[in-house]
């Protein structure tokens, strides 16, 4: 008996020491995280043998900040939005990533020139461009809304609306629907009257709004028939339409473009493997591959040429990209400086407004 | 009269080995007290580590915020030397410049700016962009700093920095009850569009009271049935009460979404039955109705089980005796049965109320905007890394519940609770 016990314990110790390396990557869940698993995680594991554990959060910035401040970090790589990445880098919560170590484009252009301007930060590397748009169900509105003002028009298009439960994107869309041209939106929003104007516009539909918090909720709300129109991340609506055959249509007028970036939290347990992952997943082919699974635009110029068909082999991806010229007639790039400064203030005001 | 003088003169009682009895007794008692304490010690340590320490830290966090004071020592010293109302002169700007240069080296400019940003919007970028050029600052510092960014001479900014340099601050508690510091340092109400906490506190307590009443009305008959039915049927009924209790909370809450949503089961039934029209579907989810319904469902077992345990103990002969003496069923219930169930009722009501006051997950999922309770606001501040604000609101909640508990104790008496 004793010999069996010692042998089995010894065998266990051997297997523990032979454990493969692994990294934990935190993302936003749903169809977006699945596209990352297909395009980044699986090829990475196939090439390097390092296991990638994918975890989800409604907003990865929150757990990353909590973990780094508590000194107990379990995440190696996280997917953050631009204002959060800038803010947390300034606060020293992220590891610096040297852009010179990123792989060059196939034609030799170094990474610093291949990435679109402003997308390589001291502590973060942009992967995709995504947009907050609004979408509707064609079975509800055969002749559907065309412009952002239609979203706020309850007479012409009756029914409930879905809005994200945060001021970002909602305030800009409200101003654009109220007639403010896109280039002036942030100037107007920087004034107290402008903020009042945005909230007044939101007040016109407030009693008919269903508030969503997770990216996967808007397509669900549309499918349930709970809302007639909803704002959403464009890729989630595309996936519901393309892979599940839902009759959803994206309205690109008034789209608010933002970026998603990879960051490595300070004190990440597997920093070298994390750096390898970031370098691997941001090369030209990988970024183009992700476009095969979800309608988000790659951050590299060289990847644009490689975008082809959706994974079903039939749908062309280019028309569904936020950066497609046909979709950019009334687009607004989210101003990260504005939000990094004013997010706290506006969120508190937004919460108070919600509670009334 | 007895001669008492001799009584006191006798020698004090001793044990067999000559020690005074009182000393020996005390020693024996001490030994048994020590072993009792050692038996309880693990529990005491557990409560200390998991309850008293975290709550103590919470209380400390709610009044202290060291982000600014730790990283801007020169400014802190200047504020100590120059009381409020002093002119912001070159020495202040010199202290600021020295601190910004240190902040650049230590990469703390963002954290400091974030802290001031709570009070004065736009400060974050002011601090970070100035810190980036901090090395090039030269005297006269006032002109140099205003040259980089003109926002540095804003008196509100200096007031905010002065307040932030005190580690102990009541600002979070003030904000948690919709008050704020006025420009002259006095206390005033927060602007109209920011007042949210008091109304949500009231909403939380009102909804919790409503849920307690509804669970009481629903749970009382169920408990009575359980207690008086023959064992065979009451077993099945007990399983029907306990099985949902053991099912995952998330599963139960999301199944309510399926039942109550606009195109959901209940609305479809009502439309088919002709009670409402297709356009007139009732909105029962993502509002207060959804919160109340889902929370009542989830908290019902907490009311049923204490009531059931107490009702089991009540002999049926009292009610029968009352009826035989001529009481109507209502009088027999009101004067004989109900008072006997009061301990269980008090226990169940207290349990349900305290649970629903602190409930987070159900209002978050089905409450929409109007059904949010105070714990959702606490969670919001945690998510934004504003620990101090979350701690302040949580402390107020704790104090409010303790006050209610004290009132409850005076009215009903905690010793009069029975859980069975």
Interface residues (C-beta under 8 A of the other chain):
Chain A: X59 X62 X65 X66 X69 X87 X88 X89 X90 X91 X92 X160 X165 X199 X209 X210 X211 X224 X225 X226 X337 X340 X341 X342 X344 X345 X347 X348 X349 X351 X352 X353 X354 X355 X356
Chain B: X106 X107 X108 X109 X110 X111 X113 X114 X117 X118 X121 X122 X123 X124 X125 X128 X193 X194 X195 X196 X199 X200 X261 X262 X263 X264 X286 X368 X369 X370 X372 X377 X380 X382 X383 X384 X385 X386
